[in-house]
Amino acid sequence: MRYRLAAVALAAALCASTTSCGGVRAPAPRLHVAPEAAAPRLSARVTAVPAQKLGDDHRAGCPVPADDLRLIRMNHWGFDGRVHPGELIAHRDAVDPLLDVFGKAFDARFPIRRMRVMASYDGSDARAMADDNTSAFNCRPVTGDPRRLSRHAWGDAVDINPVENPYVDIHGTSHPPNGRGHLDRGSDRPGMILPGSVVAKAFEEAGWHWGARWPNPDYQHFSADGD
């Protein structure tokens, strides 16, 4: 009797340890697999531009009506390896190419120092450049030539990371002054735009022109019409 009970107990143990017993399949154990974290992607929202975001940067004499401008709220990678919110004002016709370019830059984790509307600097291009601010619309003259309006006044030009990508005038002066350390374009440092880089290629594919090709190079500047 003792052996019979032992045999029954052994059979029950074997039944519990297998996937089936007497034709009935035991449920397979469930494995918990943690879902992969989704990679960050460009997130953008385009709206009309609230008056406070324009400030005094749009005034009488500006070549584009305020109604033709759009506020682009989008995220971007920073130099700290984190994603930050940003704001850019541009002409409505420039929105799609800019979103395409900044989307490719985001996917490549190209760092942008900051992205604020020019009203944050009272329209001062010098202050915005020194702060390494990426911007588009700014109703202002060409730097160094007050007789001509910059393409930024139309909202179809953008300056990216001015410190890492300075403008060099006819006297060899760096704009901004704190960008002088980046006039040597032989090295690839974070935030710099070089020929063949993701930002340069994206603008080229969009049909925009890069100021780096000018006799007095403007490494930060891209525009829809080449001016």
MARPABA-930289 format. One record per residue (C-alpha): residue number from 1; residue in three letters; x, y negated, z. Coordinates in nm, 2 decimals. Example, Ala and Ser with C-alpha at 12.3 -4.5 7.8 and 13.67 -1.06 7.14 Angstrom:
residues 2
1 / ALA / 1.23 / 0.45 / 0.78
2 / SER / 1.37 / 0.11 / 0.71
end
This chain:
residues 227
1 / MET / 0.00 / 0.00 / 0.00
2 / ARG / 0.28 / -0.23 / 0.09
3 / TYR / 0.43 / -0.17 / -0.26
4 / ARG / 0.10 / -0.24 / -0.44
5 / LEU / 0.06 / -0.57 / -0.26
6 / ALA / 0.41 / -0.67 / -0.36
7 / ALA / 0.34 / -0.58 / -0.72
8 / VAL / 0.03 / -0.79 / -0.72
9 / ALA / 0.22 / -1.09 / -0.57
10 / LEU / 0.49 / -1.05 / -0.82
11 / ALA / 0.24 / -1.05 / -1.11
12 / ALA / 0.08 / -1.36 / -0.98
13 / ALA / 0.41 / -1.54 / -0.95
14 / LEU / 0.50 / -1.44 / -1.31
15 / CYS / 0.16 / -1.55 / -1.43
16 / ALA / 0.20 / -1.90 / -1.26
17 / SER / 0.55 / -1.94 / -1.42
18 / THR / 0.45 / -1.87 / -1.78
19 / THR / 0.24 / -2.06 / -2.02
20 / SER / -0.03 / -1.80 / -2.04
21 / CYS / -0.19 / -1.53 / -1.82
22 / GLY / -0.46 / -1.29 / -1.93
23 / GLY / -0.50 / -1.49 / -2.26
24 / VAL / -0.55 / -1.83 / -2.09
25 / ARG / -0.28 / -2.08 / -2.18
26 / ALA / -0.16 / -2.29 / -1.89
27 / PRO / -0.13 / -2.67 / -1.95
28 / ALA / 0.22 / -2.78 / -2.05
29 / PRO / 0.39 / -3.01 / -1.80
30 / ARG / 0.36 / -3.38 / -1.89
31 / LEU / 0.68 / -3.57 / -1.94
32 / HIS / 0.67 / -3.94 / -1.86
33 / VAL / 0.86 / -4.13 / -2.13
34 / ALA / 0.91 / -4.50 / -2.06
35 / PRO / 0.81 / -4.71 / -2.37
36 / GLU / 1.09 / -4.90 / -2.53
37 / ALA / 1.08 / -5.27 / -2.47
38 / ALA / 0.98 / -5.47 / -2.78
39 / ALA / 1.26 / -5.68 / -2.92
40 / PRO / 1.19 / -6.05 / -2.89
41 / ARG / 1.06 / -6.21 / -3.21
42 / LEU / 1.01 / -6.56 / -3.33
43 / SER / 0.68 / -6.70 / -3.19
44 / ALA / 0.56 / -7.03 / -3.35
45 / ARG / 0.25 / -7.25 / -3.33
46 / VAL / 0.19 / -7.53 / -3.57
47 / THR / -0.04 / -7.82 / -3.49
48 / ALA / -0.10 / -8.19 / -3.57
49 / VAL / 0.15 / -8.41 / -3.39
50 / PRO / 0.01 / -8.57 / -3.06
51 / ALA / 0.09 / -8.94 / -3.04
52 / GLN / 0.31 / -8.90 / -2.73
53 / LYS / 0.53 / -8.65 / -2.93
54 / LEU / 0.59 / -8.92 / -3.19
55 / GLY / 0.64 / -9.21 / -2.96
56 / ASP / 0.79 / -9.51 / -3.13
57 / ASP / 0.97 / -9.29 / -3.38
58 / HIS / 0.68 / -9.33 / -3.63
59 / ARG / 0.62 / -9.70 / -3.70
60 / ALA / 0.52 / -9.93 / -3.98
61 / GLY / 0.74 / -9.88 / -4.28
62 / CYS / 0.79 / -9.51 / -4.24
63 / PRO / 0.76 / -9.34 / -4.58
64 / VAL / 0.54 / -9.05 / -4.46
65 / PRO / 0.20 / -9.09 / -4.28
66 / ALA / 0.18 / -8.94 / -3.94
67 / ASP / -0.11 / -8.72 / -4.06
68 / ASP / 0.14 / -8.54 / -4.29
69 / LEU / 0.36 / -8.44 / -4.01
70 / ARG / 0.33 / -8.12 / -3.80
71 / LEU / 0.45 / -8.02 / -3.46
72 / ILE / 0.62 / -7.68 / -3.46
73 / ARG / 0.64 / -7.51 / -3.12
74 / MET / 0.87 / -7.21 / -3.15
75 / ASN / 1.12 / -7.02 / -2.94
76 / HIS / 1.49 / -6.98 / -3.00
77 / TRP / 1.79 / -6.81 / -2.86
78 / GLY / 2.01 / -7.02 / -2.64
79 / PHE / 2.39 / -7.02 / -2.57
80 / ASP / 2.31 / -6.84 / -2.25
81 / GLY / 2.17 / -6.53 / -2.43
82 / ARG / 1.81 / -6.61 / -2.33
83 / VAL / 1.51 / -6.72 / -2.53
84 / HIS / 1.39 / -7.08 / -2.48
85 / PRO / 1.09 / -7.28 / -2.60
86 / GLY / 1.15 / -7.56 / -2.85
87 / GLU / 0.97 / -7.83 / -3.05
88 / LEU / 1.04 / -7.96 / -3.39
89 / ILE / 0.84 / -8.22 / -3.60
90 / ALA / 0.85 / -8.18 / -3.97
91 / HIS / 0.66 / -8.26 / -4.29
92 / ARG / 0.37 / -8.02 / -4.35
93 / ASP / 0.54 / -7.90 / -4.67
94 / ALA / 0.85 / -7.82 / -4.48
95 / VAL / 0.68 / -7.59 / -4.22
96 / ASP / 0.69 / -7.27 / -4.41
97 / PRO / 1.06 / -7.28 / -4.52
98 / LEU / 1.16 / -7.39 / -4.18
99 / LEU / 0.98 / -7.10 / -4.01
100 / ASP / 1.14 / -6.86 / -4.26
101 / VAL / 1.49 / -7.00 / -4.18
102 / PHE / 1.44 / -7.01 / -3.80
103 / GLY / 1.29 / -6.66 / -3.81
104 / LYS / 1.60 / -6.52 / -3.97
105 / ALA / 1.82 / -6.72 / -3.73
106 / PHE / 1.62 / -6.58 / -3.44
107 / ASP / 1.65 / -6.22 / -3.56
108 / ALA / 2.03 / -6.27 / -3.59
109 / ARG / 2.03 / -6.42 / -3.23
110 / PHE / 2.19 / -6.74 / -3.37
111 / PRO / 2.21 / -6.97 / -3.06
112 / ILE / 2.06 / -7.32 / -3.06
113 / ARG / 2.15 / -7.55 / -2.78
114 / ARG / 1.82 / -7.73 / -2.75
115 / MET / 1.52 / -7.83 / -2.97
116 / ARG / 1.34 / -8.14 / -2.87
117 / VAL / 1.13 / -8.40 / -3.06
118 / MET / 1.31 / -8.73 / -3.12
119 / ALA / 1.07 / -8.92 / -2.89
120 / SER / 1.27 / -8.75 / -2.61
121 / TYR / 1.56 / -8.97 / -2.72
122 / ASP / 1.36 / -9.28 / -2.81
123 / GLY / 1.45 / -9.21 / -3.17
124 / SER / 1.83 / -9.25 / -3.11
125 / ASP / 2.01 / -9.02 / -3.35
126 / ALA / 2.34 / -9.09 / -3.16
127 / ARG / 2.19 / -8.97 / -2.83
128 / ALA / 2.03 / -8.67 / -2.98
129 / MET / 2.35 / -8.56 / -3.15
130 / ALA / 2.56 / -8.61 / -2.84
131 / ASP / 2.30 / -8.39 / -2.66
132 / ASP / 2.35 / -8.12 / -2.92
133 / ASN / 1.98 / -8.14 / -3.01
134 / THR / 1.83 / -7.97 / -3.32
135 / SER / 1.57 / -8.20 / -3.48
136 / ALA / 1.39 / -8.28 / -3.81
137 / PHE / 1.17 / -8.58 / -3.84
138 / ASN / 1.33 / -8.91 / -3.74
139 / CYS / 1.23 / -9.24 / -3.91
140 / ARG / 1.58 / -9.38 / -3.93
141 / PRO / 1.84 / -9.50 / -4.18
142 / VAL / 2.13 / -9.30 / -4.31
143 / THR / 2.41 / -9.28 / -4.05
144 / GLY / 2.66 / -9.55 / -4.15
145 / ASP / 2.43 / -9.70 / -4.42
146 / PRO / 2.14 / -9.90 / -4.27
147 / ARG / 2.02 / -10.00 / -4.62
148 / ARG / 1.89 / -9.65 / -4.70
149 / LEU / 1.64 / -9.43 / -4.52
150 / SER / 1.75 / -9.08 / -4.42
151 / ARG / 1.56 / -8.78 / -4.55
152 / HIS / 1.47 / -8.73 / -4.19
153 / ALA / 1.23 / -9.02 / -4.23
154 / TRP / 1.03 / -8.79 / -4.47
155 / GLY / 1.05 / -8.50 / -4.23
156 / ASP / 1.20 / -8.25 / -4.48
157 / ALA / 1.55 / -8.25 / -4.34
158 / VAL / 1.69 / -8.08 / -4.02
159 / ASP / 2.00 / -8.11 / -3.82
160 / ILE / 2.11 / -7.80 / -3.63
161 / ASN / 2.36 / -7.79 / -3.33
162 / PRO / 2.52 / -8.13 / -3.41
163 / VAL / 2.81 / -8.08 / -3.17
164 / GLU / 2.91 / -7.74 / -3.32
165 / ASN / 2.84 / -7.88 / -3.67
166 / PRO / 2.94 / -8.25 / -3.68
167 / TYR / 2.91 / -8.50 / -3.95
168 / VAL / 3.23 / -8.65 / -4.08
169 / ASP / 3.21 / -9.01 / -4.22
170 / ILE / 3.44 / -9.17 / -4.47
171 / HIS / 3.68 / -9.27 / -4.20
172 / GLY / 3.71 / -8.92 / -4.07
173 / THR / 3.51 / -9.00 / -3.76
174 / SER / 3.31 / -8.72 / -3.60
175 / HIS / 2.94 / -8.78 / -3.53
176 / PRO / 2.88 / -8.70 / -3.25
177 / PRO / 3.22 / -8.78 / -3.10
178 / ASN / 3.20 / -8.48 / -2.87
179 / GLY / 3.18 / -8.26 / -3.19
180 / ARG / 3.54 / -8.34 / -3.29
181 / GLY / 3.66 / -8.01 / -3.14
182 / HIS / 3.46 / -7.83 / -3.41
183 / LEU / 3.60 / -8.01 / -3.71
184 / ASP / 3.82 / -7.71 / -3.77
185 / ARG / 3.59 / -7.49 / -3.96
186 / GLY / 3.84 / -7.20 / -3.98
187 / SER / 3.71 / -7.03 / -3.67
188 / ASP / 3.36 / -6.88 / -3.62
189 / ARG / 3.24 / -6.99 / -3.28
190 / PRO / 2.88 / -6.96 / -3.14
191 / GLY / 2.64 / -7.21 / -3.29
192 / MET / 2.86 / -7.30 / -3.59
193 / ILE / 2.72 / -7.28 / -3.94
194 / LEU / 2.97 / -7.14 / -4.19
195 / PRO / 2.94 / -7.05 / -4.56
196 / GLY / 2.78 / -6.71 / -4.59
197 / SER / 2.64 / -6.73 / -4.24
198 / VAL / 2.27 / -6.63 / -4.17
199 / VAL / 2.16 / -6.99 / -4.14
200 / ALA / 2.34 / -7.11 / -4.46
201 / LYS / 2.21 / -6.82 / -4.66
202 / ALA / 1.86 / -6.86 / -4.53
203 / PHE / 1.85 / -7.23 / -4.63
204 / GLU / 2.00 / -7.14 / -4.97
205 / GLU / 1.73 / -6.88 / -5.03
206 / ALA / 1.47 / -7.14 / -4.93
207 / GLY / 1.60 / -7.38 / -5.19
208 / TRP / 1.73 / -7.64 / -4.94
209 / HIS / 2.07 / -7.81 / -4.97
210 / TRP / 2.35 / -7.82 / -4.72
211 / GLY / 2.53 / -8.14 / -4.63
212 / ALA / 2.86 / -7.95 / -4.58
213 / ARG / 2.91 / -7.97 / -4.96
214 / TRP / 2.92 / -8.35 / -4.96
215 / PRO / 3.25 / -8.53 / -5.00
216 / ASN / 3.20 / -8.65 / -4.64
217 / PRO / 3.07 / -8.32 / -4.50
218 / ASP / 2.76 / -8.31 / -4.27
219 / TYR / 2.78 / -7.96 / -4.13
220 / GLN / 2.46 / -7.99 / -3.93
221 / HIS / 2.23 / -8.12 / -4.21
222 / PHE / 2.00 / -7.93 / -4.44
223 / SER / 1.74 / -8.10 / -4.66
224 / ALA / 1.48 / -8.00 / -4.92
225 / ASP / 1.60 / -8.24 / -5.19
226 / GLY / 1.97 / -8.25 / -5.12
227 / ASP / 1.99 / -8.61 / -4.98
end
